[in-house]
Amino acid sequence: MGNTAQNTEVLALRRSPAHHLWTDFTVGSVAGERGVTLREVPFQRMVGIRVDPTSEVGTRIGELTGGLPLNSGDVTTGESGAAVLWLAPDEFLVVAPDDGEPGPSALVTSLLEALGDGAGQVIDLSSNRTTFELSGPSARAVLEKSCAADLHPRTIAAGTAITTEINKIPTVLFKSADETFQLFPRSSFADYLGRWLLDGMVEFAAEGTSWP
């Protein structure tokens, strides 16, 4: 009983890297035909994996994640809702919803068990990055002001993830839907990038209607 109360207290004290900007995100979001919204998705579980996806160990890990992507830009998803993003031929980022538990997640534990004593690494990176979600008809236009990558749909379709820079900030970018982009900056850049995106949204606020 004591542990449950302690865990509840720990979770209540959690503050995401961009928590102080949530009100600004709401006020700065815009509705309408050229609308764009920005929010932080806090406390997602993120796990870094280094393994040869074609090896026996890679197969075991893939069975837990819905498979490991084999090509640049590919993303796979499993029944648990976790997405596996390709970062390099032997490097992947697993992103899963917050499980509401402090400390190491069941996901990390199961992946470590699958790794066993095989060649590779499984590292909990949940505190290393946060998640920004930019969505709406003008989401791409906001990103294109400072993103180093070509974000045209012919180049990056929904379901594609890349590593890029936004105003020189290294960022993993996942186009999760036609008008939705998830950005995974390092936590130390959350304030800077959050404010930069808000600034890029200002011109659309002048044309549309801000969310209440």
Wavefront OBJ file of the C-alpha trace (Angstrom):
o trace
v 0.000 0.000 0.000
v 2.888 2.316 0.852
v 4.536 1.747 -2.514
v 1.285 2.553 -4.349
v 0.900 5.847 -2.501
v 4.543 6.706 -3.125
v 4.250 5.931 -6.857
v 1.110 8.098 -7.086
v 2.960 10.977 -5.445
v 5.914 10.598 -7.815
v 3.633 10.641 -10.880
v 1.786 13.712 -9.580
v 5.074 15.607 -9.351
v 6.157 14.827 -12.913
v 6.606 17.820 -15.205
v 7.287 17.377 -18.890
v 10.051 19.440 -20.557
v 7.518 21.790 -22.190
v 4.841 21.784 -19.471
v 5.325 25.523 -18.918
v 4.337 26.167 -22.559
v 1.075 24.243 -22.629
v -1.087 27.357 -22.248
v 0.895 29.085 -24.989
v 0.385 26.068 -27.246
v -3.382 26.250 -26.711
v -3.567 30.011 -27.269
v -1.258 29.867 -30.289
v -3.150 27.078 -32.048
v -5.367 28.122 -34.936
v -8.596 26.707 -36.366
v -9.892 27.010 -39.891
v -8.908 26.016 -43.410
v -5.282 27.068 -42.798
v -5.275 26.047 -39.159
v -2.448 24.482 -37.190
v -2.314 23.114 -33.648
v 0.631 22.393 -31.412
v 0.725 20.245 -28.299
v 3.184 18.268 -26.255
v 2.533 14.562 -25.777
v 4.257 14.055 -22.427
v 6.016 11.064 -20.925
v 5.966 8.736 -23.888
v 8.143 5.678 -23.452
v 11.133 5.749 -25.786
v 13.650 2.951 -26.143
v 16.817 3.019 -28.202
v 17.766 -0.265 -29.857
v 21.027 -1.176 -31.584
v 20.862 -4.581 -33.218
v 21.196 -6.283 -36.594
v 17.526 -6.661 -37.603
v 18.300 -9.769 -39.669
v 20.017 -11.576 -36.775
v 18.433 -14.058 -34.382
v 18.427 -11.391 -31.672
v 16.830 -8.904 -34.066
v 14.115 -11.430 -34.846
v 13.370 -11.938 -31.148
v 13.129 -8.201 -30.563
v 11.023 -7.778 -33.690
v 8.498 -10.266 -32.369
v 7.863 -7.894 -29.456
v 7.647 -4.707 -31.500
v 5.773 -5.786 -34.600
v 8.992 -6.116 -36.572
v 12.055 -3.930 -37.050
v 12.007 -1.635 -40.106
v 14.631 -2.466 -42.717
v 14.813 0.690 -44.838
v 15.416 4.397 -44.315
v 12.206 6.193 -43.383
v 10.300 3.015 -42.532
v 8.165 2.705 -39.404
v 6.589 -0.460 -38.037
v 3.871 -0.747 -35.414
v 2.864 -3.558 -33.115
v -0.288 -4.585 -31.282
v 0.876 -2.676 -28.183
v 0.638 0.624 -30.061
v 4.403 1.110 -30.081
v 5.985 2.545 -33.217
v 9.519 1.553 -34.258
v 11.361 4.225 -36.227
v 14.343 3.430 -38.471
v 17.331 5.656 -37.583
v 20.163 3.644 -39.168
v 20.622 0.097 -40.528
v 21.171 -1.194 -36.978
v 19.594 1.613 -34.911
v 15.934 2.090 -34.018
v 13.779 4.240 -31.751
v 10.736 2.622 -30.157
v 8.003 5.093 -29.152
v 5.119 3.878 -27.000
v 2.354 5.596 -25.006
v 3.009 6.423 -21.358
v 2.221 3.415 -19.190
v 1.713 5.532 -16.058
v 4.394 3.735 -14.095
v 7.525 5.318 -12.588
v 10.886 3.716 -13.225
v 11.803 1.176 -15.915
v 8.878 0.149 -18.077
v 7.643 -3.340 -18.855
v 8.563 -2.600 -22.471
v 12.228 -2.074 -21.604
v 12.261 -5.170 -19.417
v 10.795 -7.369 -22.142
v 13.188 -5.990 -24.772
v 16.183 -6.592 -22.499
v 15.011 -10.166 -21.968
v 14.717 -10.632 -25.741
v 18.232 -9.204 -26.194
v 19.667 -11.559 -23.590
v 23.418 -11.925 -24.063
v 23.185 -11.285 -27.808
v 25.040 -8.534 -29.650
v 23.223 -5.214 -29.328
v 21.858 -2.626 -26.946
v 18.514 -1.729 -25.404
v 18.467 1.626 -23.591
v 15.570 3.467 -21.928
v 15.568 6.970 -23.490
v 12.219 8.130 -22.110
v 13.766 11.099 -20.279
v 16.055 11.944 -23.186
v 13.370 13.305 -25.519
v 9.878 14.720 -25.501
v 7.173 14.702 -28.167
v 5.647 17.671 -29.977
v 2.659 17.092 -32.236
v 2.031 19.651 -34.957
v -1.146 19.081 -36.946
v -3.562 20.771 -39.299
v -3.589 22.043 -42.888
v -0.698 24.460 -42.208
v 1.501 22.115 -40.165
v 3.856 21.425 -43.074
v 4.068 25.135 -43.926
v 5.183 25.916 -40.364
v 7.885 23.250 -40.462
v 9.091 24.218 -43.916
v 10.171 27.616 -42.602
v 13.171 26.043 -40.899
v 13.276 22.280 -41.526
v 16.307 21.028 -43.429
v 14.340 18.230 -45.113
v 11.967 18.286 -48.073
v 8.559 17.680 -46.501
v 6.502 17.518 -49.686
v 4.184 14.450 -49.655
v 5.955 13.025 -52.706
v 9.095 12.814 -50.559
v 7.711 12.074 -47.103
v 4.432 10.198 -47.016
v 2.364 9.480 -43.931
v 4.021 6.711 -41.940
v 7.551 7.939 -42.644
v 10.186 8.972 -40.089
v 13.468 10.799 -40.659
v 16.215 12.489 -38.701
v 16.557 16.149 -39.612
v 17.127 19.625 -38.175
v 14.619 22.351 -37.369
v 16.385 25.680 -37.044
v 19.586 23.675 -36.486
v 17.998 21.630 -33.665
v 18.545 17.874 -34.277
v 15.118 16.269 -34.329
v 13.531 12.950 -35.193
v 10.443 13.706 -37.299
v 7.606 11.215 -37.787
v 4.799 12.018 -40.207
v 2.093 10.026 -38.457
v -0.796 11.181 -40.710
v -1.337 13.321 -43.801
v -1.489 16.547 -41.772
v 0.189 15.452 -38.542
v 3.863 15.499 -37.637
v 5.395 14.225 -34.416
v 8.746 15.721 -33.439
v 11.098 14.130 -30.933
v 13.655 16.743 -29.822
v 15.997 16.213 -26.919
v 14.445 17.479 -23.695
v 17.043 20.232 -23.319
v 15.816 21.777 -26.603
v 12.092 21.567 -25.764
v 11.675 25.175 -24.660
v 13.582 26.598 -27.624
v 11.892 24.443 -30.241
v 8.437 24.916 -28.718
v 8.777 28.693 -28.852
v 10.229 28.532 -32.363
v 7.221 26.562 -33.627
v 4.831 28.977 -31.936
v 6.540 31.861 -33.688
v 6.127 30.059 -37.000
v 2.389 29.723 -36.346
v 1.753 33.438 -35.773
v 1.030 34.314 -39.410
v -1.752 31.719 -39.529
v -3.326 33.088 -36.347
v -3.716 36.384 -38.196
v -5.697 34.580 -40.899
v -7.682 32.110 -38.812
v -9.349 31.807 -35.449
v -7.413 30.876 -32.305
v -8.667 27.992 -30.231
v -10.537 29.097 -27.068
l 1 2 3 4 5 6 7 8 9 10 11 12 13 14 15 16 17 18 19 20 21 22 23 24 25 26 27 28 29 30 31 32 33 34 35 36 37 38 39 40 41 42 43 44 45 46 47 48 49 50 51 52 53 54 55 56 57 58 59 60 61 62 63 64 65 66 67 68 69 70 71 72 73 74 75 76 77 78 79 80 81 82 83 84 85 86 87 88 89 90 91 92 93 94 95 96 97 98 99 100 101 102 103 104 105 106 107 108 109 110 111 112 113 114 115 116 117 118 119 120 121 122 123 124 125 126 127 128 129 130 131 132 133 134 135 136 137 138 139 140 141 142 143 144 145 146 147 148 149 150 151 152 153 154 155 156 157 158 159 160 161 162 163 164 165 166 167 168 169 170 171 172 173 174 175 176 177 178 179 180 181 182 183 184 185 186 187 188 189 190 191 192 193 194 195 196 197 198 199 200 201 202 203 204 205 206 207 208 209 210 211 212
